[in-house]
């Protein structure tokens, strides 16, 4: 922190101060800054050893501050006096105009009386994090305007009860405007009670919209919560019994369960099953055997999105077959799942790492509205044997297939007309012969490690992006020219694969081409020329981005970049023998130059020492070697 800050008596904005241990900024430097407004974060408060400095900071008179963060270092020595920490927090009482308060890593064993005082009538957000020695929570229920409360990493709290309401306030009148409530990382918390005036363990949160209880594994007893406005519920690493205490969930539409102990079915989790759910996420619920009983599907007619991940005992999803509004389904790492049901209304289907999944219903009558299909690392997956797709009405626009050795892509893709709407195709780690490539509407084609990708068929009349990575067959380019619509062309040759000369690619006729990336494919090449034998330029002048690399014997780029007046980005990598650049490329209005693993070239580009430096020093972004220069 700069010295003399205490003299700036008209200062209105000071977003962060860091308290110094030896010299530098001290807390009492804030004393004369009475006009401070907006937000203020005071960090490293463990460096304050004199409570009078905190009093002299005079926070209680800074009426225009609306957001305050009080933070100690999370790793500071716990041997410091807890009484000193409590006195320090008491002395840092702010003005009651405050609307947002955050206290982080406070090491006292109880909170000051002002935290939760009802005189803070404008306080809307409170966050208490990492206060690891506090055994009780402050009386936050007395804050009449509180809307957002977050309590995290309170390691010694074992019970939450009436102290949270305050001495003069019962649960019936606590938290009247609360909209979001989070309890996270409270490993010793066992009990939550809130006795009403009638003596019942029940409380109402009439406006609560979001409830999150996370990483509270010992919490088994909570009050009955009436939550008529709750729209989002997140439970993580908690007992399944918590959900059974949640009632009146008429507004709930988003449910997120992760690592729920004892959850065998969502039907078991609720005494009253939520009727308006639209989005469900279930992750790492290893005891989950089925989603819900068939009797509860009547309550899920609004369900639109379902994500199920790492639920190792889940073997069936048959309950989904009768959900009319389900549009998005993502299933990943469910090792016991054997098959999928018919899902007639589905728009997006993503499946990954389901090792036992063997059957996928792909008939056009079964998935008539499917737009986006992604299948990754399903080792046993194949199509239903009798199904071959050969209808021009197939609706799929985006298809991704990765690492599925048993999936018969020839059967799946059928003739070139089977996927008349297909715009994006991504195939990786599959044996696929491109003679059956669906072509009519294709705009983006990405192939990676496809052993049988020997050539690209013609008819790619709408293709804008072509990405070919590590395809080990001798690759022959289209029968004829590349499509004239091409804007992005990335080629990464497989190991020891020799590509045909660039002069035969016809790239100079691609008048929309903006990016060209080539990696490998020319192991013996020593010089790249910018023109072919006919003297014509290799590239169109429209190129804005060029990357070349993995050329072990390349020594010169010669006239490789000649005529590229629109070039803005140039990346050269792993060319150990390359020692020069064409000077005309450095005269272009480059915005970014990246050179790495090119030791000879890097030496010539060293700041203030290399002979190329005067030519590149005005480029806005230069990265040479592993560390960027600028």
Helices and strands as residue ranges (DSSP letters): G 5-7, E 16-18, G 27-30, E 38-43, G 45-47, H 51-56, G 59-61, E 65-71, H 82-91, E 100-104, E 125-129, G 140-142, E 148-152, E 159-160, G 162-164, G 171-173, E 180-184, E 191-192, E 202-204, E 210-214, E 224-226, E 232-236, G 240-245, E 246-247, E 254-258, H 266-269, E 279-283, G 294-300, E 305-309, G 318-322, E 328-332, E 348-352, E 359-360, E 372-376, E 382-383, E 398-402, H 409-413, E 424-428, G 434-436, E 444-448, E 465-471, E 488-493, G 502-504, G 507-509, E 515-519, E 545-549, E 569-573, H 583-587, E 592-596, H 599-604, H 613-616, E 621-624, E 627-628
